[in-house]
Amino acid sequence: MRVVTLGSDRPHPLTRAALEVADELDGVEHVDHITANDEREFLRDPRSAAYRAHLAALEPDLLVSAAYARIVPEDILAIPRIGAINVHPSLLPDYRGVLAVWWALYEGRTTVGVTIHQMTLPVDTGPILAQAPLEVTTDADPVGVWRTLGDLARPLLAETLENIRSTRRIVGTPQPPGGCYRSPPGKELHRLEIDWSQPAEELVRRHRVLAGNIPTLRWRVYVRGLESVGRTASPPGSIVRRRLRSIDVAAGEGTVVRVVLARPHRAWAKLVLLHLRSGRVRTLAASSGAPRTVSETS
């Protein structure tokens, strides 16, 4: 069975797993590996005629994608005789898209995993061939989890390729309804808004996974760090203390979180302008979307 792999330019646990399995498995001929920023410039765009001609000339039976940072169009998916499969670092249908491990940990999931599915469009929606779950703690290191999923993927992919090689077919189970899709953090800022109703420890944990922000009208105040610094009787969202480089804000369950500002002079300019325009600093509770006021207390 002739296999072409698609993967990351840099070392990536899932790409490494796919390469090792494709190179070592009996009955599999690994004929090429294409990356998103391939040194062969004509292979950087899957929509190009040169890309299509190159892949067709290889006469692959199967495409195996793992951490390939490109959307593969339908005409490319139609080239391999058997089809195309992808290795995705989540338990689909949850966390389609990018940075699945980071989003799952940010949102407090204690079970993550890896899925092998048939490649279709829209991305990450194809029938599931195999899955393996991984139990994690809420304070797990995303990089460590990411690497462990690479280890989980090896035997899962080897078994899947053996089944495809022997049957010459891709047979999967349709994904259940529901699930979610996540984009890069820069396109998901509304999910990263600090929810002051959460206790300080939870806010610190979330920020450690993906950095949070405070929306101020059309601007954002970006946060360099969060620290749990004590307790207060003030309602969540109240400013307890102001400093040049940080503000202490009341959080849930009577806790206080210290917000260390990125570019503090610029941040304070935004906050002051907002205060002049509205008389108060508004943020949004990320979990509910309900308006929440950050008020000044003496």
DASUL-V449025 format. One record per residue. N is the residue number from 1. RES is the residue in three letters. D_LAST is the distance of its C-alpha to the last C-alpha in whole Angstrom. Layout:
N_RES_D_LAST, N_RES_D_LAST
//
This chain:
1_MET_72, 2_ARG_71, 3_VAL_67, 4_VAL_65, 5_THR_61, 6_LEU_58, 7_GLY_55, 8_SER_53, 9_ASP_53, 10_ARG_51, 11_PRO_52, 12_HIS_50, 13_PRO_51, 14_LEU_53, 15_THR_55, 16_ARG_56, 17_ALA_57, 18_ALA_59, 19_LEU_61, 20_GLU_62, 21_VAL_63, 22_ALA_65, 23_ASP_67, 24_GLU_68, 25_LEU_69, 26_ASP_72, 27_GLY_74, 28_VAL_71, 29_GLU_71, 30_HIS_68, 31_VAL_69, 32_ASP_66, 33_HIS_62, 34_ILE_60, 35_THR_57, 36_ALA_54, 37_ASN_55, 38_ASP_58, 39_GLU_60, 40_ARG_63, 41_GLU_61, 42_PHE_63, 43_LEU_61, 44_ARG_58, 45_ASP_58, 46_PRO_59, 47_ARG_60, 48_SER_62, 49_ALA_66, 50_ALA_67, 51_TYR_64, 52_ARG_66, 53_ALA_70, 54_HIS_69, 55_LEU_68, 56_ALA_71, 57_ALA_73, 58_LEU_72, 59_GLU_73, 60_PRO_70, 61_ASP_70, 62_LEU_67, 63_LEU_63, 64_VAL_61, 65_SER_57, 66_ALA_54, 67_ALA_51, 68_TYR_53, 69_ALA_50, 70_ARG_52, 71_ILE_53, 72_VAL_57, 73_PRO_59, 74_GLU_61, 75_ASP_64, 76_ILE_63, 77_LEU_63, 78_ALA_66, 79_ILE_68, 80_PRO_68, 81_ARG_71, 82_ILE_69, 83_GLY_66, 84_ALA_62, 85_ILE_60, 86_ASN_56, 87_VAL_54, 88_HIS_51, 89_PRO_48, 90_SER_47, 91_LEU_48, 92_LEU_49, 93_PRO_48, 94_ASP_45, 95_TYR_43, 96_ARG_46, 97_GLY_45, 98_VAL_43, 99_LEU_41, 100_ALA_42, 101_VAL_41, 102_TRP_38, 103_TRP_37, 104_ALA_38, 105_LEU_36, 106_TYR_33, 107_GLU_34, 108_GLY_34, 109_ARG_38, 110_THR_40, 111_THR_43, 112_VAL_44, 113_GLY_48, 114_VAL_50, 115_THR_53, 116_ILE_56, 117_HIS_57, 118_GLN_59, 119_MET_58, 120_THR_58, 121_LEU_56, 122_PRO_53, 123_VAL_52, 124_ASP_51, 125_THR_53, 126_GLY_56, 127_PRO_58, 128_ILE_57, 129_LEU_60, 130_ALA_58, 131_GLN_54, 132_ALA_53, 133_PRO_50, 134_LEU_48, 135_GLU_45, 136_VAL_42, 137_THR_39, 138_THR_35, 139_ASP_35, 140_ALA_38, 141_ASP_38, 142_PRO_39, 143_VAL_42, 144_GLY_44, 145_VAL_44, 146_TRP_45, 147_ARG_48, 148_THR_49, 149_LEU_49, 150_GLY_52, 151_ASP_54, 152_LEU_54, 153_ALA_55, 154_ARG_58, 155_PRO_60, 156_LEU_59, 157_LEU_60, 158_ALA_63, 159_GLU_64, 160_THR_63, 161_LEU_66, 162_GLU_68, 163_ASN_68, 164_ILE_68, 165_ARG_71, 166_SER_73, 167_THR_73, 168_ARG_72, 169_ARG_70, 170_ILE_66, 171_VAL_65, 172_GLY_62, 173_THR_60, 174_PRO_58, 175_GLN_54, 176_PRO_53, 177_PRO_51, 178_GLY_47, 179_GLY_45, 180_CYS_43, 181_TYR_43, 182_ARG_40, 183_SER_40, 184_PRO_39, 185_PRO_35, 186_GLY_35, 187_LYS_36, 188_GLU_34, 189_LEU_31, 190_HIS_30, 191_ARG_31, 192_LEU_28, 193_GLU_25, 194_ILE_22, 195_ASP_22, 196_TRP_19, 197_SER_21, 198_GLN_23, 199_PRO_22, 200_ALA_21, 201_GLU_24, 202_GLU_26, 203_LEU_24, 204_VAL_25, 205_ARG_28, 206_ARG_29, 207_HIS_27, 208_ARG_30, 209_VAL_33, 210_LEU_31, 211_ALA_28, 212_GLY_26, 213_ASN_24, 214_ILE_21, 215_PRO_23, 216_THR_22, 217_LEU_24, 218_ARG_28, 219_TRP_26, 220_ARG_25, 221_VAL_22, 222_TYR_24, 223_VAL_23, 224_ARG_25, 225_GLY_24, 226_LEU_22, 227_GLU_21, 228_SER_20, 229_VAL_18, 230_GLY_17, 231_ARG_16, 232_THR_13, 233_ALA_13, 234_SER_11, 235_PRO_13, 236_PRO_15, 237_GLY_14, 238_SER_10, 239_ILE_9, 240_VAL_7, 241_ARG_8, 242_ARG_10, 243_ARG_13, 244_LEU_16, 245_ARG_18, 246_SER_16, 247_ILE_13, 248_ASP_12, 249_VAL_12, 250_ALA_13, 251_ALA_17, 252_GLY_19, 253_GLU_20, 254_GLY_17, 255_THR_17, 256_VAL_15, 257_VAL_17, 258_ARG_17, 259_VAL_18, 260_VAL_20, 261_LEU_21, 262_ALA_24, 263_ARG_25, 264_PRO_21, 265_HIS_22, 266_ARG_23, 267_ALA_21, 268_TRP_18, 269_ALA_21, 270_LYS_21, 271_LEU_17, 272_VAL_17, 273_LEU_20, 274_LEU_19, 275_HIS_16, 276_LEU_18, 277_ARG_21, 278_SER_19, 279_GLY_16, 280_ARG_14, 281_VAL_15, 282_ARG_18, 283_THR_20, 284_LEU_23, 285_ALA_23, 286_ALA_26, 287_SER_28, 288_SER_28, 289_GLY_28, 290_ALA_25, 291_PRO_23, 292_ARG_19, 293_THR_16, 294_VAL_13, 295_SER_10, 296_GLU_7, 297_THR_4, 298_SER_0
//
